Amino acid sequence: MVGRGYVAVACVALALASAPGARAGAPALADAQSWAFAIGNGTLAGDAERVAGRLGGFDLVVVDGELATRAKVAALRARGTVVLGYLSVGTIERYRSWYRLLRPFRLERWGDWAGEWFADTSRPRYRGLVARRIAPRLLRKGFDGLFLDVVDMIEQPRHRAQRPGMRKLVRRLGRLVHRRDGLLFAQNGFRAMRRFGIARHLDGWNREDVTWTYDFGRRRYVRRRPAETRRAQRELERMAADGTFVTATDYTRRGDRAAVEDAVANACAAGALPYVSDIALSAKRLPEPPLRCP
C-alpha cells in the first residue's frame, strides 16, 4: 500500500469542528463513514422509496441535481443521508434543460466527454445565470447543498482568463448555499483551489484518481504511479488539515477486488472517505455494503 501507514479519518472529524465554512445549522458530516458519488445511469431509477433503498445506506450521497426529484431527495434525507446535488459549473452540457440558456458561453469542446464544452466563467452573464437561476432551482428540491464539478478547468493554462470568474462564481454559490445552512463541495484542482482562494468557500472536497483511474486514450483502467498516489494523498491531507471534509473516488475494472481494496486503503490512509466505481459511476457498481475505512 502506498501511504504513510496510518488511518487518519478521525482527523477529518476534528477539522470539521473548526472548518471555515462550518455553520451551526449545517448538516453534520463529522460522523459520516461512507459516501456515494451516485450520478451515473440508473442511480435514480424508480420511485422515491426504491431510490432510498438503493442509496439510503450511505451517510453522504451526491446525485444529479437536475434529475433528482424533491420526493427522492426527501426520501433519502428521511433516512439520515446527507444529499448533495451535482452541478457542473466548468462545462456546459448539451443534455441539460438549461443548455440553450448557457450555449452562448461555450468555449472549446471537452474531448473526454461527448456533448460538453468548457464554460466561459469570465462572463458576468454566465455567472449570474448559474447563481441566480440554475443553482436556486436545484436547491429548491431540498438538497443539503451542492457538489460543483469542473471547477478545476482553471488549472489549464488555456483557461487562465476564466480564473477570476470561477473564483467569483464559487464565492457566490457558497453564499447562496451557506445562507440556507447548506454545504458546498467541489472536486479536484488542489492547486487552483488554494492558489485562487476557492477552497475557503468549500465545506468538502473530493479527489478523483488517487490510486486507480480510467485512461481515455487507451480506453482502460490503469493504476497510478506510486509518486502520483502519494501526491494525491498529500493533497487530501492538506485539505483536511485546513478543515475541509475530504473524500476520494477511484475508477477500476468491474470485478477487480484487489484494485478496490488498494484504492480504499490509500484513501483511508489519507483521511478520506473512499468510493470506487466505473468511469460512468453507474448504479451497477454501487458497493453493497458501502465502502468504509477500517
Secondary structure, DSSP 8 states (H G I E B T S, - for coil): --S-SS--HHHHHHHHTT-TT--TTS---TT---EEE--STTTT-S-HHHHHHHHTTSSEEEEETTT--HHHHHHHHHTT-EEEEEEESSEEETTSTTHHHHGGGEEEE-TTSTTEEEE-TT-HHHHHHIIIIIHHHHHTTT-SEEEEE-GGGGGSGGGGGGHHHHHHHHHHHHHHHHHTT-EEEEES-HHHHHHTT-GGG-SEEEEE-SSEEEETTTTEEEE--HHHHHHHHHHHHHHHHTT-EEEEEEE--TT-HHHHHHHHHHHHHTT-EEEEE-TT--GGG--SS-----
